[in-house]
Amino acid sequence: MSKNDPYDLSRPSLPATYAKVLLDVLSERGIDSAPLIRNAALPTVALTRTDSRINLFQWSKLVLEALNAAEDDGIGYEYGLALPPTAHGMLVFAAMSAPTLGAALDLASTFFGMRLQSFRLEVQKNQIDVQTNQNVAIIKIAETHPIFRASPRDAQRLRRFFYETLMLTVVKVADGLTGNKIGPQVLIHVDWPEPEYHGKYCDRLPDIRFDQVTNQIMLPDALLTLPLPAANETAYQQALAYCEQEKARFCRDVEDITERVKATLILTPYSGYPKIDAVASRLNLSSRTLKRRLQEVGSSFLRVLEAVQQREAESLLTNTDMQIQEIANFLGYKGAANFTRAFNRWSGETPGQYRKKAKQ
């Protein structure tokens, strides 16, 4: 990790299987993959070995090359529909052998980072859908870092592709696990306007609502208790053990050290958050050791701090009537402009835009 790569995107972390499937989708359209592989700087060996991983710079470049070559940004839908369950490795085998859909989703939430470190998945059970007043389960998917591109338009295209792929993958796998029992009951929320290409794919997709506050999947809470046809306790425990090993290998206890740092980052109103030296002292570590521990799990103090800052800012924007200037002062920023720039960097929108969406 370096100052030029604060989110450790250059570390090979994404299974190369995902790149192979994308190239297969393009091949079916008659698109030559060789220039894309070359432009994305993908090593040939990564596409021939089953255990290879590529870094997220390479993956983002490959996706952008694919979107341009296909001349169809809807390829995110096509790719999400084409991804076979086996592309997700041992994680999907563990999910298949889980006793219920709820257990399978909990497992996916726990081990999601070992397949894709750029996003997190959270399962919220027994929620109330305010529109139907029914109990629902909500699967929230969110970025763990901003999506960087030289062009804001390209950053938006990439972000949309990633979310489309991830959300369709979750629905497709969950539907397959249950023997195709949940598909018609799923509702997807996304935070961007309906794209032009949506109509071409909509008959193959779940119900999708656009211009929503968050990116999430909703389904009836009762579905979580559905027993899975392939449930097997012995296989489940064996697969869990393997997932733990793989998580330790590639995620290296991310949750432990980052969650400990988050718990220590307590806001002092109108002053800000503690510096790294103070946090390290509270954790009985030296600053150098804390930096190294965070680096080992693909994170950094800045990354964790910004996640905490964003969470607090979003809470204040959603749950209070404080003016933007007041929130900026409360969070310790020197002026609303600095706060607005930071918030835009985290979320891709201004505090005012976020508040408007959140309170609709």
C-alpha positions in Angstrom: 0.0 0.0 0.0 1.2 3.5 -0.8 0.0 7.1 -0.7 -0.9 6.6 -4.4 -2.9 3.5 -3.6 -4.6 4.1 -0.2 -7.2 1.4 -0.8 -4.6 -1.3 -1.8 -6.3 -1.7 -5.2 -3.0 -3.0 -6.7 -3.0 -6.1 -4.5 -4.3 -9.2 -6.4 -7.5 -9.9 -4.6 -10.2 -10.6 -7.2 -10.5 -14.3 -8.5 -9.6 -14.3 -12.2 -12.6 -16.5 -12.9 -14.7 -13.3 -13.0 -12.6 -11.9 -15.8 -12.7 -15.1 -17.7 -16.6 -15.2 -17.6 -16.7 -11.5 -18.8 -14.4 -12.4 -21.7 -16.6 -15.3 -22.6 -19.7 -13.0 -22.7 -17.8 -10.7 -25.1 -16.7 -13.7 -27.2 -20.3 -14.7 -27.7 -20.8 -11.3 -29.2 -17.9 -11.8 -31.6 -15.6 -9.4 -29.7 -11.9 -10.3 -29.8 -10.6 -10.4 -26.2 -6.9 -10.1 -27.0 -6.9 -6.2 -27.2 -8.9 -6.0 -24.0 -6.5 -8.3 -22.2 -3.6 -6.3 -23.4 -5.0 -2.9 -22.6 -6.0 -4.1 -19.1 -2.5 -5.5 -18.5 -3.8 -8.9 -17.5 -1.1 -11.6 -17.3 -1.9 -14.6 -19.5 -1.2 -17.0 -16.6 -4.0 -15.3 -14.6 -6.5 -16.5 -17.2 -5.3 -20.1 -17.3 -5.0 -21.0 -13.6 -8.0 -21.6 -11.5 -6.5 -20.1 -8.3 -5.3 -16.9 -9.9 -6.3 -13.4 -8.7 -6.1 -10.0 -10.4 -6.0 -6.6 -8.9 -8.8 -4.1 -9.0 -7.1 -1.7 -11.3 -6.9 -4.5 -13.9 -10.5 -5.5 -13.3 -11.8 -1.9 -13.6 -9.8 -1.4 -16.8 -11.1 -4.6 -18.2 -14.7 -3.8 -17.5 -14.3 -0.3 -19.0 -12.7 -1.9 -22.1 -15.6 -4.4 -22.3 -18.2 -1.6 -22.1 -16.5 0.3 -24.8 -16.0 -2.7 -27.1 -19.6 -3.9 -26.7 -21.0 -0.4 -27.2 -23.6 -1.5 -24.7 -23.5 -0.5 -21.0 -26.2 -3.1 -20.4 -23.5 -5.7 -20.5 -23.5 -5.6 -16.7 -27.0 -7.2 -16.8 -25.8 -9.8 -19.3 -22.7 -10.6 -17.3 -24.6 -10.9 -14.0 -27.1 -13.3 -15.7 -24.3 -15.3 -17.3 -22.1 -15.8 -14.2 -22.4 -19.5 -13.2 -22.7 -20.3 -9.4 -19.4 -22.1 -9.6 -17.6 -18.8 -10.4 -18.0 -17.9 -6.7 -15.8 -20.8 -5.5 -16.2 -22.6 -2.2 -18.5 -19.8 -1.0 -21.4 -21.0 -3.1 -20.8 -24.6 -2.2 -21.0 -23.6 1.5 -24.2 -21.7 0.8 -25.7 -24.7 -1.0 -25.2 -27.0 2.0 -26.5 -24.4 4.5 -29.7 -25.4 6.3 -31.8 -22.4 5.2 -31.7 -19.4 2.9 -31.1 -17.2 5.9 -28.1 -19.2 7.0 -26.8 -19.0 3.4 -27.1 -15.2 3.3 -25.5 -14.9 6.7 -22.6 -16.9 5.4 -22.4 -14.8 2.2 -22.3 -11.6 4.4 -19.5 -13.0 6.5 -17.3 -14.1 3.7 -18.2 -11.7 0.9 -14.9 -9.9 1.3 -12.8 -12.9 0.3 -14.4 -12.7 -3.2 -14.6 -9.0 -3.6 -13.0 -6.5 -1.2 -14.4 -3.4 -2.8 -18.0 -4.1 -1.6 -19.7 -5.2 1.6 -22.9 -7.1 2.0 -25.2 -6.7 5.0 -28.3 -8.7 5.7 -31.0 -7.0 7.8 -33.8 -9.3 8.9 -37.3 -8.7 10.1 -37.5 -5.2 8.7 -40.8 -3.4 7.9 -41.5 -2.3 4.3 -43.2 1.0 4.8 -45.0 0.7 1.5 -46.6 -2.7 2.1 -46.3 -2.9 5.9 -44.9 -6.4 5.5 -41.9 -8.0 7.2 -39.0 -8.1 4.8 -35.3 -9.0 4.7 -33.0 -6.4 3.2 -29.7 -7.2 1.6 -27.7 -4.0 1.4 -24.6 -3.8 -0.8 -22.3 -0.8 -0.5 -18.8 0.2 -1.7 -15.9 0.1 0.7 -14.1 2.8 -1.2 -14.8 5.3 -4.0 -14.6 4.1 -7.6 -11.9 6.1 -9.3 -11.7 6.9 -13.0 -10.2 9.9 -14.9 -13.6 10.6 -16.3 -16.6 11.0 -13.9 -18.8 9.4 -16.6 -16.6 6.4 -16.7 -16.6 6.2 -12.9 -20.4 6.2 -13.0 -20.5 3.5 -15.7 -18.2 1.3 -13.7 -20.1 1.8 -10.5 -23.4 0.9 -12.2 -21.8 -2.2 -13.9 -20.5 -3.5 -10.5 -23.8 -3.0 -8.7 -25.8 -4.5 -11.5 -23.6 -7.6 -11.5 -23.5 -8.0 -7.8 -27.2 -7.6 -7.2 -28.1 -9.9 -10.0 -25.6 -12.5 -8.8 -27.0 -12.4 -5.3 -30.6 -12.9 -6.6 -29.6 -15.6 -9.0 -27.7 -17.6 -6.5 -30.4 -17.2 -3.8 -33.0 -18.3 -6.3 -31.0 -21.3 -7.4 -30.4 -22.4 -3.8 -34.1 -22.5 -3.1 -35.1 -24.3 -6.3 -36.3 -21.1 -8.0 -38.8 -20.1 -5.3 -37.8 -16.5 -4.7 -37.3 -14.8 -8.0 -40.7 -13.2 -8.5 -40.8 -12.0 -4.9 -37.6 -10.0 -5.1 -37.4 -6.2 -5.4 -34.2 -4.4 -6.2 -33.6 -0.7 -5.3 -30.8 1.2 -7.0 -29.7 4.8 -6.6 -29.3 5.8 -10.3 -31.9 6.8 -12.9 -33.3 4.1 -15.3 -30.7 3.7 -18.0 -31.6 3.6 -21.7 -30.6 0.0 -22.1 -32.9 -1.3 -19.3 -35.8 -1.9 -21.5 -33.9 -4.4 -23.6 -33.2 -6.6 -20.6 -36.1 -6.0 -18.3 -38.0 -9.2 -19.2 -35.0 -11.2 -17.9 -34.6 -9.2 -14.7 -36.2 -9.0 -11.2 -38.3 -5.9 -10.5 -35.9 -2.9 -10.2 -36.8 0.5 -8.8 -34.6 3.4 -9.8 -33.6 6.7 -8.1 -33.8 5.1 -4.7 -31.8 6.1 -1.6 -29.8 3.0 -1.2 -28.7 -0.1 -3.3 -30.5 -3.1 -1.8 -32.4 -6.2 -2.4 -35.7 -6.8 -0.6 -37.5 -10.1 -0.2 -40.2 -11.4 2.2 -38.6 -12.2 5.6 -40.4 -15.6 5.7 -38.3 -16.8 2.8 -35.2 -16.8 5.1 -36.6 -19.9 6.8 -36.9 -21.9 3.6 -35.0 -25.2 3.9 -32.4 -25.6 1.1 -32.7 -28.8 -1.0 -29.0 -29.5 -0.9 -28.6 -28.9 2.9 -26.0 -31.2 4.5 -24.5 -30.5 7.9 -21.3 -32.3 7.3 -20.6 -30.7 4.0 -21.7 -27.3 5.4 -19.1 -27.5 8.3 -16.4 -28.6 5.9 -17.1 -25.8 3.5 -17.2 -23.3 6.4 -13.8 -24.4 7.5 -12.4 -23.9 4.0 -14.0 -20.5 3.8 -12.4 -19.5 7.1 -9.0 -20.6 5.7 -9.5 -18.7 2.5 -10.7 -15.6 4.4 -7.6 -15.8 6.6 -5.4 -16.1 3.6 -6.8 -13.2 1.5 -8.6 -11.0 4.0 -6.3 -11.6 7.0 -8.7 -10.8 9.8 -9.9 -7.5 8.2 -12.9 -7.3 10.5 -10.8 -7.6 13.7 -8.4 -4.7 13.4 -10.6 -2.4 11.3 -13.5 -2.8 13.7 -11.3 -2.2 16.7 -10.0 1.0 15.0 -13.6 2.1 14.2 -14.7 1.5 17.8 -11.8 3.8 19.0 -12.6 6.6 16.5 -15.0 8.5 18.7 -16.0 12.0 17.5 -15.3 15.0 19.7 -18.0 17.4 18.5 -16.6 20.6 16.8 -13.1 19.2 17.0 -13.0 16.0 15.0 -11.7 12.4 15.4 -8.6 11.2 17.2 -5.3 11.1 15.3 -3.6 7.8 14.5 -1.1 8.2 17.4 -4.0 8.4 19.9 -5.9 5.5 18.4 -2.7 3.3 18.4 -2.1 4.2 22.1 -5.7 3.2 23.0 -5.1 -0.1 21.3 -1.8 -0.6 23.0 0.0 -0.5 19.7 2.7 1.8 18.2 1.6 3.9 15.3 3.9 2.0 13.0 2.5 -1.4 14.1 -1.1 -0.1 13.6 -0.3 1.1 10.1 1.3 -2.3 9.4 -1.6 -4.3 10.8 -4.1 -2.2 8.7 -1.8 -2.6 5.6 -1.8 -6.4 6.0 -5.6 -6.5 5.7 -5.6 -4.2 2.7 -6.8 -1.1 4.6 -5.3 2.1 6.0 -6.1 4.5 8.9 -7.4 7.0 6.3 -9.7 4.4 4.8 -11.2 3.4 8.2 -11.4 7.1 9.3 -13.3 8.1 6.1 -15.7 5.2 6.6 -16.5 6.4 10.1 -16.8 10.0 8.9 -19.1 9.1 6.1 -21.3 7.0 8.4 -21.6 9.9 10.9 -22.2 12.4 8.2 -25.0 10.3 6.6 -26.6 9.8 10.0 -26.7 13.6 10.7 -28.0 14.4 7.2 -30.7 11.8 7.5 -31.8 12.1 11.2 -31.4 15.7 12.0 -32.4 19.1 10.6 -28.9 20.6 11.1 -27.8 22.9 8.3 -24.8 21.7 6.2 -22.6 24.4 7.8 -23.6 23.2 11.3 -22.9 19.6 10.4 -19.5 20.6 9.0 -18.7 22.4 12.2 -19.9 19.5 14.3 -17.7 17.0 12.5 -14.7 19.3 12.9 -14.3 20.5 9.3 -13.0 24.0 8.6 -15.9 25.2 6.6 -18.8 23.7 4.7 -16.8 23.7 1.5 -14.3 21.2 2.9 -17.0 19.0 4.2 -18.9 19.1 0.9 -15.7 18.1 -1.0 -15.0 15.2 1.4 -18.6 14.0 1.2 -18.7 14.1 -2.6 -15.4 12.1 -2.7 -17.0 9.4 -0.5 -20.4 9.2 -2.1 -20.3 10.9 -5.5 -22.9 13.4 -4.4 -23.2 16.5 -2.3 -24.6 16.5 1.2 -27.7 18.3 0.0 -28.3 15.7 -2.7 -27.9 12.9 -0.3 -30.3 14.5 2.2 -32.9 15.1 -0.4 -32.8 11.4 -1.5 -32.8 10.2 2.1 -35.9 12.2 3.0 -38.0 11.4 0.0 
